[in-house]
């Protein structure tokens, strides 16, 4: 089913790079905060 | 958070070699890896043909509910000012516990609307397009 506003954001867990460290991030780690999730095609591209 | 199908190793090198030259200290948010685009598929932004996630942007509230989304094809970039405006507006509405609404083009300090029977047909008195 297509995702739409007012639907629950799908939970995910993934490896991330932040402040010089590799560590796992889960969406639910951010409960209680506003989250901006930006997908983009690839690193080292132009836009 | 930013997320692409790249590995965290590529993220590290991109941050060190390029992003940190555009933004002092590098970008101040986590860069996540989405191998195979599984998370992108869950969010409806994975393009099978490209094998990549296209530019999907989601504003998720403190309860984990999506309040806004925008999906762009790869060649055009996003507008950060518009993203920030939307976040401010959604925060404002949440703080009002849904009693107020932000009309088109709203920015902090501008008039909001208090939806109810009294407002029907009267929006023109409060809100005028530029």
Backbone of each chain as nested JSON, in Angstrom:
{
  "chains": [
    {"id": "A", "residues": [
      {"number": 1, "name": "UNK", "atoms": {"N": [0.858, -1.208, 0.0], "CA": [0.0, 0.0, 0.0], "C": [0.886, 1.247, 0.0]}},
      {"number": 2, "name": "UNK", "atoms": {"N": [0.514, 2.206, -0.815], "CA": [1.342, 3.419, -0.912], "C": [1.306, 4.191, 0.401]}},
      {"number": 3, "name": "UNK", "atoms": {"N": [2.46, 4.696, 0.757], "CA": [2.587, 5.472, 1.983], "C": [2.004, 6.867, 1.775]}},
      {"number": 4, "name": "UNK", "atoms": {"N": [1.283, 7.343, 2.775], "CA": [0.678, 8.676, 2.681], "C": [0.838, 9.394, 4.014]}},
      {"number": 5, "name": "UNK", "atoms": {"N": [0.708, 10.738, 3.989], "CA": [0.703, 11.459, 5.258], "C": [-0.397, 10.929, 6.181]}},
      {"number": 6, "name": "UNK", "atoms": {"N": [-0.124, 10.979, 7.473], "CA": [-0.972, 10.503, 8.566], "C": [-0.883, 8.989, 8.764]}},
      {"number": 7, "name": "UNK", "atoms": {"N": [-0.034, 8.329, 7.941], "CA": [0.246, 6.919, 8.192], "C": [1.507, 6.833, 9.053]}},
      {"number": 8, "name": "UNK", "atoms": {"N": [1.606, 5.724, 9.782], "CA": [2.792, 5.532, 10.605], "C": [4.02, 5.325, 9.714]}},
      {"number": 9, "name": "UNK", "atoms": {"N": [5.114, 5.984, 10.032], "CA": [6.337, 5.818, 9.246], "C": [6.897, 4.417, 9.483]}},
      {"number": 10, "name": "UNK", "atoms": {"N": [7.212, 3.671, 8.42], "CA": [7.737, 2.315, 8.607], "C": [9.02, 2.314, 9.445]}},
      {"number": 11, "name": "UNK", "atoms": {"N": [9.068, 1.437, 10.423], "CA": [10.274, 1.31, 11.26], "C": [11.417, 0.748, 10.415]}},
      {"number": 12, "name": "UNK", "atoms": {"N": [12.633, 1.175, 10.717], "CA": [13.792, 0.607, 10.031], "C": [14.982, 0.658, 10.97]}},
      {"number": 13, "name": "UNK", "atoms": {"N": [15.959, -0.157, 10.647], "CA": [17.221, -0.116, 11.362], "C": [18.302, -0.21, 10.32]}},
      {"number": 14, "name": "UNK", "atoms": {"N": [19.306, 0.646, 10.424], "CA": [20.36, 0.568, 9.425], "C": [21.65, 1.128, 9.989]}},
      {"number": 15, "name": "UNK", "atoms": {"N": [22.722, 0.761, 9.332], "CA": [24.04, 1.233, 9.736], "C": [24.201, 2.672, 9.249]}},
      {"number": 16, "name": "UNK", "atoms": {"N": [24.757, 3.52, 10.104], "CA": [24.93, 4.919, 9.721], "C": [26.33, 5.422, 10.011]}},
      {"number": 17, "name": "UNK", "atoms": {"N": [26.633, 6.537, 9.4], "CA": [27.9, 7.242, 9.659], "C": [27.541, 8.587, 10.255]}},
      {"number": 18, "name": "UNK", "atoms": {"N": [28.079, 8.897, 11.442], "CA": [27.749, 10.162, 12.107], "C": [28.89, 10.544, 13.036]}},
      {"number": 19, "name": "UNK", "atoms": {"N": [29.382, 11.752, 12.893], "CA": [30.442, 12.296, 13.754], "C": [31.648, 11.361, 13.836]}},
      {"number": 20, "name": "UNK", "atoms": {"N": [32.037, 10.848, 12.684], "CA": [33.246, 10.039, 12.615], "C": [33.082, 8.58, 13.032]}},
      {"number": 21, "name": "UNK", "atoms": {"N": [31.862, 8.181, 13.395], "CA": [31.648, 6.807, 13.87], "C": [30.662, 6.07, 12.953]}},
      {"number": 22, "name": "UNK", "atoms": {"N": [30.821, 4.752, 12.886], "CA": [29.805, 3.896, 12.274], "C": [28.947, 3.352, 13.397]}},
      {"number": 23, "name": "UNK", "atoms": {"N": [27.636, 3.523, 13.298], "CA": [26.776, 2.918, 14.316], "C": [25.366, 2.721, 13.781]}},
      {"number": 24, "name": "UNK", "atoms": {"N": [24.616, 1.779, 14.403], "CA": [23.264, 1.528, 13.907], "C": [22.287, 2.605, 14.371]}},
      {"number": 25, "name": "UNK", "atoms": {"N": [21.342, 2.919, 13.518], "CA": [20.266, 3.854, 13.842], "C": [18.934, 3.178, 13.587]}},
      {"number": 26, "name": "UNK", "atoms": {"N": [17.997, 3.409, 14.495], "CA": [16.617, 2.946, 14.303], "C": [15.724, 4.161, 14.299]}},
      {"number": 27, "name": "UNK", "atoms": {"N": [14.666, 4.12, 13.5], "CA": [13.721, 5.24, 13.519], "C": [13.174, 5.423, 14.933]}},
      {"number": 28, "name": "UNK", "atoms": {"N": [12.875, 4.311, 15.611], "CA": [12.252, 4.414, 16.935], "C": [13.184, 5.015, 17.989]}},
      {"number": 29, "name": "UNK", "atoms": {"N": [14.507, 5.116, 17.684], "CA": [15.412, 5.833, 18.595], "C": [14.99, 7.296, 18.73]}},
      {"number": 30, "name": "UNK", "atoms": {"N": [14.245, 7.783, 17.747], "CA": [13.92, 9.208, 17.681], "C": [12.488, 9.51, 18.111]}},
      {"number": 31, "name": "UNK", "atoms": {"N": [11.822, 8.525, 18.716], "CA": [10.459, 8.773, 19.251], "C": [10.512, 9.979, 20.179]}},
      {"number": 32, "name": "UNK", "atoms": {"N": [9.534, 10.877, 20.043], "CA": [9.535, 12.08, 20.873], "C": [10.227, 13.254, 20.214]}},
      {"number": 33, "name": "UNK", "atoms": {"N": [10.818, 12.998, 19.034], "CA": [11.469, 14.088, 18.302], "C": [10.905, 14.156, 16.882]}},
      {"number": 34, "name": "UNK", "atoms": {"N": [11.032, 15.301, 16.287], "CA": [10.704, 15.429, 14.864], "C": [11.87, 14.855, 14.066]}},
      {"number": 35, "name": "UNK", "atoms": {"N": [11.554, 14.105, 13.023], "CA": [12.579, 13.485, 12.186], "C": [12.37, 13.908, 10.735]}},
      {"number": 36, "name": "UNK", "atoms": {"N": [13.446, 14.309, 10.095], "CA": [13.419, 14.518, 8.645], "C": [14.204, 13.364, 8.034]}},
      {"number": 37, "name": "UNK", "atoms": {"N": [13.561, 12.604, 7.19], "CA": [14.213, 11.475, 6.526], "C": [14.308, 11.805, 5.04]}},
      {"number": 38, "name": "UNK", "atoms": {"N": [15.536, 11.947, 4.548], "CA": [15.758, 12.327, 3.148], "C": [16.462, 11.201, 2.402]}},
      {"number": 39, "name": "UNK", "atoms": {"N": [15.768, 10.635, 1.44], "CA": [16.395, 9.663, 0.539], "C": [17.028, 10.424, -0.62]}},
      {"number": 40, "name": "UNK", "atoms": {"N": [18.136, 9.898, -1.134], "CA": [18.762, 10.508, -2.318], "C": [19.478, 9.406, -3.09]}},
      {"number": 41, "name": "UNK", "atoms": {"N": [19.689, 9.637, -4.398], "CA": [20.187, 8.526, -5.224], "C": [21.568, 8.009, -4.822]}},
      {"number": 42, "name": "UNK", "atoms": {"N": [22.541, 8.888, -4.669], "CA": [23.878, 8.369, -4.386], "C": [24.833, 9.464, -3.94]}},
      {"number": 43, "name": "UNK", "atoms": {"N": [25.814, 9.067, -3.132], "CA": [26.909, 9.949, -2.756], "C": [27.678, 10.351, -4.02]}},
      {"number": 44, "name": "UNK", "atoms": {"N": [28.343, 11.463, -3.969], "CA": [29.192, 11.95, -5.059], "C": [28.426, 12.206, -6.346]}},
      {"number": 45, "name": "UNK", "atoms": {"N": [27.114, 12.345, -6.247], "CA": [26.404, 12.802, -7.441], "C": [26.258, 14.308, -7.317]}},
      {"number": 46, "name": "UNK", "atoms": {"N": [25.474, 14.925, -8.194], "CA": [25.708, 16.344, -8.442], "C": [24.666, 17.297, -7.872]}},
      {"number": 47, "name": "UNK", "atoms": {"N": [23.444, 16.794, -7.669], "CA": [22.386, 17.714, -7.242], "C": [22.383, 17.834, -5.724]}}
    ]},
    {"id": "B", "residues": [
      {"number": 1, "name": "UNK", "atoms": {"N": [17.924, 12.921, 9.028], "CA": [18.805, 11.851, 8.593], "C": [18.765, 11.76, 7.074]}},
      {"number": 2, "name": "UNK", "atoms": {"N": [19.905, 11.448, 6.503], "CA": [19.959, 11.239, 5.058], "C": [20.186, 9.756, 4.82]}},
      {"number": 3, "name": "UNK", "atoms": {"N": [19.672, 9.243, 3.729], "CA": [19.795, 7.801, 3.485], "C": [19.892, 7.519, 1.988]}},
      {"number": 4, "name": "UNK", "atoms": {"N": [20.864, 6.682, 1.632], "CA": [21.018, 6.258, 0.24], "C": [21.465, 4.796, 0.243]}},
      {"number": 5, "name": "UNK", "atoms": {"N": [21.592, 4.232, -0.947], "CA": [22.016, 2.827, -1.053], "C": [23.532, 2.662, -0.906]}},
      {"number": 6, "name": "UNK", "atoms": {"N": [24.244, 3.761, -0.706], "CA": [25.693, 3.671, -0.52], "C": [26.04, 2.996, 0.811]}},
      {"number": 7, "name": "UNK", "atoms": {"N": [27.266, 2.509, 0.906], "CA": [27.736, 1.959, 2.19], "C": [28.144, 3.106, 3.123]}},
      {"number": 8, "name": "UNK", "atoms": {"N": [28.27, 2.799, 4.401], "CA": [28.755, 3.818, 5.345], "C": [30.198, 4.225, 5.024]}},
      {"number": 9, "name": "UNK", "atoms": {"N": [30.936, 3.339, 4.359], "CA": [32.322, 3.674, 4.003], "C": [32.336, 4.787, 2.949]}},
      {"number": 10, "name": "UNK", "atoms": {"N": [31.435, 4.659, 1.977], "CA": [31.323, 5.716, 0.971], "C": [30.853, 7.009, 1.622]}},
      {"number": 11, "name": "UNK", "atoms": {"N": [29.884, 6.909, 2.556], "CA": [29.414, 8.107, 3.263], "C": [30.585, 8.825, 3.942]}},
      {"number": 12, "name": "UNK", "atoms": {"N": [31.43, 8.025, 4.588], "CA": [32.565, 8.615, 5.322], "C": [33.475, 9.379, 4.361]}},
      {"number": 13, "name": "UNK", "atoms": {"N": [33.797, 8.752, 3.238], "CA": [34.72, 9.387, 2.298], "C": [34.069, 10.62, 1.654]}},
      {"number": 14, "name": "UNK", "atoms": {"N": [32.764, 10.531, 1.362], "CA": [32.077, 11.688, 0.762], "C": [32.072, 12.86, 1.752]}},
      {"number": 15, "name": "UNK", "atoms": {"N": [31.768, 12.544, 3.007], "CA": [31.77, 13.583, 4.047], "C": [33.153, 14.227, 4.138]}},
      {"number": 16, "name": "UNK", "atoms": {"N": [34.202, 13.39, 4.192], "CA": [35.551, 13.91, 4.407], "C": [36.095, 14.641, 3.187]}},
      {"number": 17, "name": "UNK", "atoms": {"N": [35.785, 14.098, 2.001], "CA": [36.427, 14.636, 0.801], "C": [35.651, 15.765, 0.146]}},
      {"number": 18, "name": "UNK", "atoms": {"N": [34.334, 15.767, 0.333], "CA": [33.571, 16.793, -0.404], "C": [32.637, 17.599, 0.496]}},
      {"number": 19, "name": "UNK", "atoms": {"N": [31.761, 16.918, 1.239], "CA": [30.739, 17.656, 2.008], "C": [31.376, 18.612, 3.005]}},
      {"number": 20, "name": "UNK", "atoms": {"N": [32.456, 18.185, 3.647], "CA": [33.09, 19.034, 4.657], "C": [33.698, 20.29, 4.037]}},
      {"number": 21, "name": "UNK", "atoms": {"N": [33.854, 20.282, 2.704], "CA": [34.344, 21.494, 2.022], "C": [33.189, 22.428, 1.677]}},
      {"number": 22, "name": "UNK", "atoms": {"N": [31.961, 21.916, 1.726], "CA": [30.78, 22.743, 1.465], "C": [30.183, 23.233, 2.785]}},
      {"number": 23, "name": "UNK", "atoms": {"N": [30.213, 22.358, 3.801], "CA": [29.622, 22.664, 5.108], "C": [30.737, 22.486, 6.138]}},
      {"number": 24, "name": "UNK", "atoms": {"N": [31.139, 23.566, 6.824], "CA": [32.223, 23.425, 7.799], "C": [31.91, 22.33, 8.828]}},
      {"number": 25, "name": "UNK", "atoms": {"N": [32.833, 21.384, 9.0], "CA": [32.62, 20.29, 9.947], "C": [31.813, 19.139, 9.378]}},
      {"number": 26, "name": "UNK", "atoms": {"N": [31.329, 19.289, 8.157], "CA": [30.517, 18.224, 7.54], "C": [29.059, 18.352, 7.898]}},
      {"number": 27, "name": "UNK", "atoms": {"N": [28.233, 17.538, 7.262], "CA": [26.791, 17.645, 7.509], "C": [26.481, 17.174, 8.935]}},
      {"number": 28, "name": "UNK", "atoms": {"N": [25.592, 17.893, 9.634], "CA": [25.386, 17.637, 11.069], "C": [24.303, 16.608, 11.367]}},
      {"number": 29, "name": "UNK", "atoms": {"N": [24.095, 15.663, 10.463], "CA": [23.063, 14.641, 10.7], "C": [23.611, 13.279, 10.269]}},
      {"number": 30, "name": "UNK", "atoms": {"N": [23.01, 12.18, 10.793], "CA": [23.491, 10.846, 10.412], "C": [23.23, 10.558, 8.935]}},
      {"number": 31, "name": "UNK", "atoms": {"N": [24.174, 9.843, 8.326], "CA": [24.03, 9.391, 6.939], "C": [23.863, 7.873, 7.0]}},
      {"number": 32, "name": "UNK", "atoms": {"N": [22.695, 7.403, 6.615], "CA": [22.388, 5.982, 6.757], "C": [22.584, 5.231, 5.447]}},
      {"number": 33, "name": "UNK", "atoms": {"N": [22.817, 3.937, 5.588], "CA": [23.037, 3.079, 4.442], "C": [21.799, 2.201, 4.248]}},
      {"number": 34, "name": "UNK", "atoms": {"N": [21.382, 2.062, 3.008], "CA": [20.191, 1.262, 2.692], "C": [20.545, 0.255, 1.606]}},
      {"number": 35, "name": "UNK", "atoms": {"N": [21.354, -0.784, 1.966], "CA": [21.789, -1.711, 0.933], "C": [20.609, -2.398, 0.249]}},
      {"number": 36, "name": "UNK", "atoms": {"N": [20.598, -2.369, -1.077], "CA": [19.517, -3.007, -1.829], "C": [18.226, -2.212, -1.828]}},
      {"number": 37, "name": "UNK", "atoms": {"N": [18.209, -1.073, -1.145], "CA": [17.024, -0.202, -1.181], "C": [15.824, -0.747, -0.418]}},
      {"number": 38, "name": "UNK", "atoms": {"N": [16.044, -1.581, 0.597], "CA": [14.904, -2.172, 1.317], "C": [14.089, -1.115, 2.056]}},
      {"number": 39, "name": "UNK", "atoms": {"N": [14.794, -0.157, 2.654], "CA": [14.066, 0.892, 3.378], "C": [13.362, 1.796, 2.367]}},
      {"number": 40, "name": "UNK", "atoms": {"N": [14.063, 2.089, 1.274], "CA": [13.452, 2.878, 0.205], "C": [12.182, 2.226, -0.33]}},
      {"number": 41, "name": "UNK", "atoms": {"N": [12.198, 0.879, -0.426], "CA": [10.982, 0.178, -0.891], "C": [9.847, 0.387, 0.102]}},
      {"number": 42, "name": "UNK", "atoms": {"N": [10.156, 0.32, 1.4], "CA": [9.113, 0.493, 2.416], "C": [8.507, 1.896, 2.337]}},
      {"number": 43, "name": "UNK", "atoms": {"N": [9.306, 2.851, 1.893], "CA": [8.838, 4.241, 1.8], "C": [8.369, 4.615, 0.389]}},
      {"number": 44, "name": "UNK", "atoms": {"N": [8.436, 3.645, -0.533], "CA": [7.919, 3.896, -1.882], "C": [8.798, 4.775, -2.745]}},
      {"number": 45, "name": "UNK", "atoms": {"N": [10.103, 4.837, -2.44], "CA": [10.977, 5.714, -3.217], "C": [12.102, 4.96, -3.939]}},
      {"number": 46, "name": "UNK", "atoms": {"N": [12.039, 3.612, -3.884], "CA": [13.086, 2.835, -4.556], "C": [12.72, 2.667, -6.018]}},
      {"number": 47, "name": "UNK", "atoms": {"N": [13.655, 2.999, -6.904], "CA": [13.432, 2.86, -8.341], "C": [14.146, 1.598, -8.827]}},
      {"number": 48, "name": "UNK", "atoms": {"N": [13.357, 0.611, -9.243], "CA": [13.913, -0.694, -9.654], "C": [14.873, -0.552, -10.83]}},
      {"number": 49, "name": "UNK", "atoms": {"N": [14.522, 0.332, -11.744], "CA": [15.316, 0.473, -12.963], "C": [16.698, 1.048, -12.649]}},
      {"number": 50, "name": "UNK", "atoms": {"N": [16.71, 2.081, -11.793], "CA": [17.976, 2.702, -11.412], "C": [18.716, 1.872, -10.359]}},
      {"number": 51, "name": "UNK", "atoms": {"N": [17.96, 1.078, -9.595], "CA": [18.57, 0.359, -8.478], "C": [18.963, 1.294, -7.353]}},
      {"number": 52, "name": "UNK", "atoms": {"N": [18.27, 2.43, -7.268], "CA": [18.606, 3.479, -6.285], "C": [17.326, 4.06, -5.71]}},
      {"number": 53, "name": "UNK", "atoms": {"N": [17.491, 4.774, -4.598], "CA": [16.359, 5.538, -4.05], "C": [16.321, 6.916, -4.694]}},
      {"number": 54, "name": "UNK", "atoms": {"N": [15.137, 7.354, -5.102], "CA": [15.023, 8.714, -5.623], "C": [14.795, 9.68, -4.451]}},
      {"number": 55, "name": "UNK", "atoms": {"N": [14.64, 10.972, -4.753], "CA": [14.637, 11.979, -3.681], "C": [13.311, 12.054, -2.938]}},
      {"number": 56, "name": "UNK", "atoms": {"N": [13.148, 11.184, -1.969], "CA": [11.957, 11.228, -1.117], "C": [12.299, 11.907, 0.185]}},
      {"number": 57, "name": "UNK", "atoms": {"N": [11.41, 12.782, 0.64], "CA": [11.666, 13.494, 1.896], "C": [10.422, 13.401, 2.759]}},
      {"number": 58, "name": "UNK", "atoms": {"N": [10.604, 12.954, 4.0], "CA": [9.48, 12.697, 4.899], "C": [9.664, 13.497, 6.177]}},
      {"number": 59, "name": "UNK", "atoms": {"N": [8.608, 14.173, 6.61], "CA": [8.598, 14.819, 7.928], "C": [7.81, 13.895, 8.844]}},
      {"number": 60, "name": "UNK", "atoms": {"N": [8.49, 13.383, 9.892], "CA": [7.888, 12.399, 10.801], "C": [7.747, 13.042, 12.169]}},
      {"number": 61, "name": "UNK", "atoms": {"N": [6.555, 12.995, 12.75], "CA": [6.304, 13.713, 14.011], "C": [6.786, 12.894, 15.218]}},
      {"number": 62, "name": "UNK", "atoms": {"N": [6.73, 13.469, 16.425], "CA": [7.273, 12.759, 17.602], "C": [6.553, 11.446, 17.919]}},
      {"number": 63, "name": "UNK", "atoms": {"N": [5.38, 11.21, 17.344], "CA": [4.693, 9.925, 17.526], "C": [5.058, 8.92, 16.434]}},
      {"number": 64, "name": "UNK", "atoms": {"N": [5.928, 9.304, 15.489], "CA": [6.303, 8.393, 14.412], "C": [5.313, 8.394, 13.258]}},
      {"number": 65, "name": "UNK", "atoms": {"N": [4.52, 9.451, 13.156], "CA": [3.515, 9.542, 12.087], "C": [4.025, 10.505, 11.008]}},
      {"number": 66, "name": "UNK", "atoms": {"N": [3.865, 10.105, 9.752], "CA": [4.285, 10.963, 8.636], "C": [3.333, 12.149, 8.53]}},
      {"number": 67, "name": "UNK", "atoms": {"N": [3.881, 13.366, 8.563], "CA": [3.049, 14.559, 8.413], "C": [3.18, 15.154, 7.014]}},
      {"number": 68, "name": "UNK", "atoms": {"N": [4.306, 14.927, 6.353], "CA": [4.475, 15.479, 5.011], "C": [5.458, 14.629, 4.244]}},
      {"number": 69, "name": "UNK", "atoms": {"N": [5.315, 14.604, 2.934], "CA": [6.26, 13.899, 2.086], "C": [6.356, 14.598, 0.739]}},
      {"number": 70, "name": "UNK", "atoms": {"N": [7.532, 14.499, 0.16], "CA": [7.788, 15.103, -1.158], "C": [8.719, 14.149, -1.882]}},
      {"number": 71, "name": "UNK", "atoms": {"N": [8.415, 13.848, -3.124], "CA": [9.275, 12.933, -3.876], "C": [9.639, 13.589, -5.203]}},
      {"number": 72, "name": "UNK", "atoms": {"N": [10.927, 13.767, -5.423], "CA": [11.408, 14.417, -6.64], "C": [12.19, 13.414, -7.477]}},
      {"number": 73, "name": "UNK", "atoms": {"N": [12.106, 13.569, -8.798], "CA": [12.978, 12.792, -9.685], "C": [14.412, 13.305, -9.501]}},
      {"number": 74, "name": "UNK", "atoms": {"N": [15.402, 12.454, -9.782], "CA": [16.779, 12.776, -9.407], "C": [17.353, 14.126, -9.853]}},
      {"number": 75, "name": "UNK", "atoms": {"N": [17.044, 14.675, -11.048], "CA": [17.832, 15.844, -11.47], "C": [17.533, 17.166, -10.77]}},
      {"number": 76, "name": "UNK", "atoms": {"N": [16.48, 17.234, -9.959], "CA": [16.154, 18.517, -9.309], "C": [16.277, 18.363, -7.794]}},
      {"number": 77, "name": "UNK", "atoms": {"N": [16.952, 19.337, -7.196], "CA": [17.193, 19.292, -5.753], "C": [16.053, 19.889, -4.953]}},
      {"number": 78, "name": "UNK", "atoms": {"N": [16.136, 19.674, -3.648], "CA": [15.079, 20.127, -2.729], "C": [15.28, 21.584, -2.341]}},
      {"number": 79, "name": "UNK", "atoms": {"N": [14.271, 22.154, -1.672], "CA": [14.384, 23.51, -1.137], "C": [14.347, 23.436, 0.387]}},
      {"number": 80, "name": "UNK", "atoms": {"N": [15.49, 23.678, 1.009], "CA": [15.592, 23.519, 2.465], "C": [14.717, 24.547, 3.192]}},
      {"number": 81, "name": "UNK", "atoms": {"N": [14.621, 25.764, 2.644], "CA": [13.773, 26.782, 3.294], "C": [12.325, 26.301, 3.364]}},
      {"number": 82, "name": "UNK", "atoms": {"N": [11.851, 25.689, 2.287], "CA": [10.469, 25.2, 2.288], "C": [10.307, 24.047, 3.276]}},
      {"number": 83, "name": "UNK", "atoms": {"N": [11.304, 23.195, 3.363], "CA": [11.259, 22.105, 4.351], "C": [11.15, 22.69, 5.76]}},
      {"number": 84, "name": "UNK", "atoms": {"N": [11.978, 23.681, 6.075], "CA": [11.976, 24.27, 7.423], "C": [10.644, 24.96, 7.694]}},
      {"number": 85, "name": "UNK", "atoms": {"N": [10.102, 25.633, 6.668], "CA": [8.796, 26.279, 6.837], "C": [7.728, 25.241, 7.193]}},
      {"number": 86, "name": "UNK", "atoms": {"N": [7.757, 24.122, 6.492], "CA": [6.756, 23.078, 6.774], "C": [6.928, 22.509, 8.181]}},
      {"number": 87, "name": "UNK", "atoms": {"N": [8.175, 22.27, 8.586], "CA": [8.397, 21.73, 9.939], "C": [7.87, 22.716, 10.979]}},
      {"number": 88, "name": "UNK", "atoms": {"N": [8.163, 24.019, 10.795], "CA": [7.671, 25.031, 11.747], "C": [6.153, 25.035, 11.797]}},
      {"number": 89, "name": "UNK", "atoms": {"N": [5.525, 24.925, 10.633], "CA": [4.061, 24.944, 10.586], "C": [3.48, 23.703, 11.271]}},
      {"number": 90, "name": "UNK", "atoms": {"N": [4.063, 22.521, 11.006], "CA": [3.54, 21.306, 11.652], "C": [3.77, 21.328, 13.159]}},
      {"number": 91, "name": "UNK", "atoms": {"N": [4.91, 21.894, 13.592], "CA": [5.145, 22.034, 15.039], "C": [4.113, 22.976, 15.651]}},
      {"number": 92, "name": "UNK", "atoms": {"N": [3.837, 24.07, 14.963], "CA": [2.87, 25.052, 15.469], "C": [1.497, 24.414, 15.632]}},
      {"number": 93, "name": "UNK", "atoms": {"N": [1.078, 23.69, 14.616], "CA": [-0.244, 23.043, 14.661], "C": [-0.291, 22.014, 15.795]}},
      {"number": 94, "name": "UNK", "atoms": {"N": [0.808, 21.259, 15.957], "CA": [0.845, 20.251, 17.024], "C": [0.769, 20.916, 18.395]}},
      {"number": 95, "name": "UNK", "atoms": {"N": [1.493, 22.023, 18.57], "CA": [1.466, 22.724, 19.86], "C": [0.09, 23.31, 20.152]}},
      {"number": 96, "name": "UNK", "atoms": {"N": [-0.659, 23.634, 19.107], "CA": [-2.023, 24.16, 19.309], "C": [-3.015, 23.011, 19.517]}},
      {"number": 97, "name": "UNK", "atoms": {"N": [-2.498, 21.791, 19.557], "CA": [-3.306, 20.564, 19.67], "C": [-4.365, 20.495, 18.565]}},
      {"number": 98, "name": "UNK", "atoms": {"N": [-3.981, 20.958, 17.389], "CA": [-4.865, 20.849, 16.24], "C": [-5.982, 21.878, 16.215]}},
      {"number": 99, "name": "UNK", "atoms": {"N": [-5.959, 22.862, 17.134], "CA": [-7.035, 23.864, 17.125], "C": [-6.774, 24.944, 16.085]}},
      {"number": 100, "name": "UNK", "atoms": {"N": [-5.502, 25.045, 15.625], "CA": [-5.188, 26.057, 14.619], "C": [-4.635, 25.367, 13.374]}},
      {"number": 101, "name": "UNK", "atoms": {"N": [-4.796, 26.052, 12.24], "CA": [-4.272, 25.534, 10.986], "C": [-3.487, 26.644, 10.302]}},
      {"number": 102, "name": "UNK", "atoms": {"N": [-2.486, 26.246, 9.523], "CA": [-1.621, 27.214, 8.85], "C": [-1.999, 27.301, 7.385]}},
      {"number": 103, "name": "UNK", "atoms": {"N": [-2.477, 28.455, 6.943], "CA": [-2.89, 28.572, 5.538], "C": [-1.695, 28.586, 4.588]}},
      {"number": 104, "name": "UNK", "atoms": {"N": [-1.982, 28.563, 3.292], "CA": [-0.945, 28.523, 2.254], "C": [0.087, 29.619, 2.483]}},
      {"number": 105, "name": "UNK", "atoms": {"N": [1.355, 29.275, 2.389], "CA": [2.43, 30.247, 2.499], "C": [2.685, 30.733, 3.913]}},
      {"number": 106, "name": "UNK", "atoms": {"N": [2.045, 30.109, 4.92], "CA": [2.202, 30.562, 6.31], "C": [3.655, 30.529, 6.736]}},
      {"number": 107, "name": "UNK", "atoms": {"N": [4.029, 31.551, 7.502], "CA": [5.328, 31.553, 8.159], "C": [5.121, 32.02, 9.583]}},
      {"number": 108, "name": "UNK", "atoms": {"N": [6.038, 31.686, 10.493], "CA": [5.853, 32.08, 11.894], "C": [5.572, 33.579, 12.007]}},
      {"number": 109, "name": "UNK", "atoms": {"N": [4.606, 33.929, 12.838], "CA": [4.225, 35.336, 13.018], "C": [3.022, 35.719, 12.19]}},
      {"number": 110, "name": "UNK", "atoms": {"N": [2.745, 34.944, 11.128], "CA": [1.579, 35.26, 10.305], "C": [0.318, 34.673, 10.914]}},
      {"number": 111, "name": "UNK", "atoms": {"N": [-0.835, 35.154, 10.459], "CA": [-2.121, 34.711, 11.003], "C": [-2.349, 33.231, 10.715]}},
      {"number": 112, "name": "UNK", "atoms": {"N": [-2.922, 32.551, 11.698], "CA": [-3.335, 31.162, 11.494], "C": [-4.862, 31.148, 11.437]}},
      {"number": 113, "name": "UNK", "atoms": {"N": [-5.409, 29.997, 11.166], "CA": [-6.863, 29.854, 11.086], "C": [-7.321, 28.955, 12.222]}},
      {"number": 114, "name": "UNK", "atoms": {"N": [-8.467, 29.272, 12.798], "CA": [-9.068, 28.41, 13.815], "C": [-10.331, 27.804, 13.215]}},
      {"number": 115, "name": "UNK", "atoms": {"N": [-10.175, 26.612, 12.62], "CA": [-11.304, 26.048, 11.88], "C": [-12.516, 25.82, 12.784]}},
      {"number": 116, "name": "UNK", "atoms": {"N": [-13.695, 26.08, 12.241], "CA": [-14.949, 25.887, 12.975], "C": [-16.068, 26.512, 12.167]}},
      {"number": 117, "name": "UNK", "atoms": {"N": [-17.288, 26.331, 12.613], "CA": [-18.437, 26.83, 11.837], "C": [-18.357, 28.333, 11.543]}},
      {"number": 118, "name": "UNK", "atoms": {"N": [-17.828, 29.105, 12.509], "CA": [-17.76, 30.562, 12.326], "C": [-16.841, 30.969, 11.182]}},
      {"number": 119, "name": "UNK", "atoms": {"N": [-15.914, 30.058, 10.797], "CA": [-14.917, 30.435, 9.787], "C": [-15.389, 30.153, 8.359]}},
      {"number": 120, "name": "UNK", "atoms": {"N": [-16.468, 29.413, 8.246], "CA": [-16.919, 29.013, 6.909], "C": [-17.32, 30.259, 6.114]}},
      {"number": 121, "name": "UNK", "atoms": {"N": [-16.698, 30.424, 4.964], "CA": [-16.998, 31.588, 4.113], "C": [-16.321, 32.867, 4.574]}},
      {"number": 122, "name": "UNK", "atoms": {"N": [-15.518, 32.794, 5.662], "CA": [-14.902, 34.007, 6.225], "C": [-13.378, 34.0, 6.138]}},
      {"number": 123, "name": "UNK", "atoms": {"N": [-12.837, 32.956, 5.503], "CA": [-11.379, 32.878, 5.43], "C": [-10.818, 34.122, 4.74]}},
      {"number": 124, "name": "UNK", "atoms": {"N": [-11.556, 34.666, 3.79], "CA": [-11.093, 35.833, 3.037], "C": [-10.817, 37.026, 3.95]}},
      {"number": 125, "name": "UNK", "atoms": {"N": [-11.473, 37.075, 5.108], "CA": [-11.257, 38.208, 6.018], "C": [-9.885, 38.129, 6.693]}},
      {"number": 126, "name": "UNK", "atoms": {"N": [-9.371, 36.887, 6.802], "CA": [-8.124, 36.669, 7.541], "C": [-6.952, 36.472, 6.599]}},
      {"number": 127, "name": "UNK", "atoms": {"N": [-7.181, 35.695, 5.545], "CA": [-6.064, 35.283, 4.702], "C": [-6.251, 35.814, 3.296]}},
      {"number": 128, "name": "UNK", "atoms": {"N": [-5.224, 36.51, 2.821], "CA": [-5.248, 37.011, 1.445], "C": [-3.972, 36.58, 0.743]}},
      {"number": 129, "name": "UNK", "atoms": {"N": [-4.106, 36.106, -0.497], "CA": [-2.877, 35.723, -1.219], "C": [-2.036, 36.963, -1.494]}},
      {"number": 130, "name": "UNK", "atoms": {"N": [-0.744, 36.735, -1.63], "CA": [0.173, 37.869, -1.908], "C": [-0.165, 38.505, -3.234]}}
    ]}
  ]
}
